[in-house]
Amino acid sequence: MSIAAQTPTGPTTGGIGRPRRRVPFWDNARYACIVLVVLGHAIQRLTYDSSIAMALYLAFYAFHMPAFALIAGYFSKSAPPTRKQMARVITDILVPYVIFELLWTLTKWLVEGQEAQPNLTKPSWTLWFLLALGIFRLVLPYLALLRWPLLWSVLISVGAGYLSNVDSTFSLSRTLGFLPFFVLGWWLREHDMVNRFRLIDFRPWWLRAIAVLVFAADAFVAWNWVDLWESINLDKWFFYNDTYVDLGGDAWWSGGIRLLLIAIGLILTAAFFVLIPRGTYWWTKFGQYTMYVYLLHSFVLYPFRESGILRDAEPTWIWLPTVIMLSVLIALVLATRPVRWLFRPLVEPRARWLFSDARLLDVSRRDDPTGSRRDDPTGPRRPHEG
C-alpha cells in the first residue's frame, strides 16, 4: 500500500475513481480517545476525595491526549496549504472556537455571575485543543523543512517549560508541550511506517499480552504511589500547561521530567493502539464525529462539576463505576445524528459570509478537524471539491 492509501478512509480498492475502503482502526481509536477525554473530565471532581479515582485519572491522563495528538498528526499534511485548506482551518477550527468561547462566557455570566468579558486569548476549559490543532497545522510545514523534525519538536516541548512567558495565552504552552506527539504522527505517515511494518495488521497474541502488562504496570504505579503523585501534582505535569517552576521543578534538569513523561506517553500510546479493535462495530462510526463530543460534553458535565454533587461522593465503589458508565453514555449520545443535526451550525458553521470567494467552501463533506473523512455527512451534500 502507498502512503496515500493510509487516509482516514483507508486504501483504495483499485482503479481510478473507486471508493476508498475505510480503515475502522482509526475511527475506533478516535472514539476510544474521546471516551477517555469525557471520563477524565467527569471523574476529576472525584479525585479530590478518592485515591482510586486519582489513580485511574493519572493512569490514562499519561497517554490519552498524546494519542489524540498523534492521530491528528497522522492525518495532517506538511505541504503548504491550498486556499481551500486555509478556509477549512477558519471554518473548522477558528470560527467554532470563537462561537464556543462566547458560549462559555455567557454560561459563566448566567451561572456564576462572572463579568461577561470574553477573552479569546484564554481558551475556556476544553477549547485549548481547537487552538492547538490550528497551531499544529501552521507550524508543521516549517518543521517538515528541517532535518530531524522529531528532535526539534521534542526540544521545543522540553524548552517551553523553562520559559515563564509561554503560558496558556492562545493555549501556547499546551500546544508546544504536545507538539512531539503530533509531529510523530505526521512522521509515521510521511515515512510509511504503518504500512511498512504492518503496524495495524500485525497484532499477535504476545504483543497484546505485552500491551496488557504495560497497562497493568501503569495502573500499579499510579495506585501504589498515589500519595506521592498527589504531593508532587503529577496530574498537572500531564497537562503540559505550567512552567517547571510553577510545578515545583526549579532545578536545571526539570526538563528531564517532561522528557520522561513524553517517553511514558509514547509507550502507553503504543500499548493503547495495540489493544484498539481492528474491526467495524456499531460504535465505530462515532469516531468520525469526535469534535461534537469534545466541544459539547463540557456543557453536559458543567452542572455536575459546579453543583458539588461529585464532591464527597461515597462510597467510591458505587460512584466511580457510575461516572464511568455515564461518561461512555455521554460520548455515545453526543455523536448521534440528532445531536449532530441540532448542533451542526455551532460545531461546523459554514460562515460563507466571511469569505470573498464562497467557492472555497464548495465541498461534498465536512471532515473532522482531527482528519477523519466522513461517510455520512450531516446535512445536505454540496458539489465535490475539485
Buried (B, 14 or more C-beta within 10 A) or exposed (E): EEBEBBBBBBBBEEEEEEEBEBBBBBBBBBBBBBBBBBBBBBBBBBBEBBBBBBBBBBBBBBBBBBBBBBBBBBBBBBEEBEEBBEBBBBBBBBBBBBBBBBBBBEBBBEEEEEEEEBEBEBBBEBBBBBBBBBBBBEBBBEBBEEEEBBEBBBBBBBEBBBEEEBBBEBBBBBBBBBBBBBBBBBBBBBEBBBBEEEBBEEBEEEBEEEBEEBBEEBBEBBBEBBEEBBEEBBBEBBBBBBBBEBBBBEEEEBBEBBBEBBEBBBBBBBBBBBBBEEEBEEBBBBBBBBBBBBBBBBBBBBEBBBEEEBEEBEEBEEBBEEBBEBBBEBBBBBBEEEBBEEBBEBBBBBBEEBBEEEEBBEBEBBBBBBBBBBEEBBEEEBEEBE
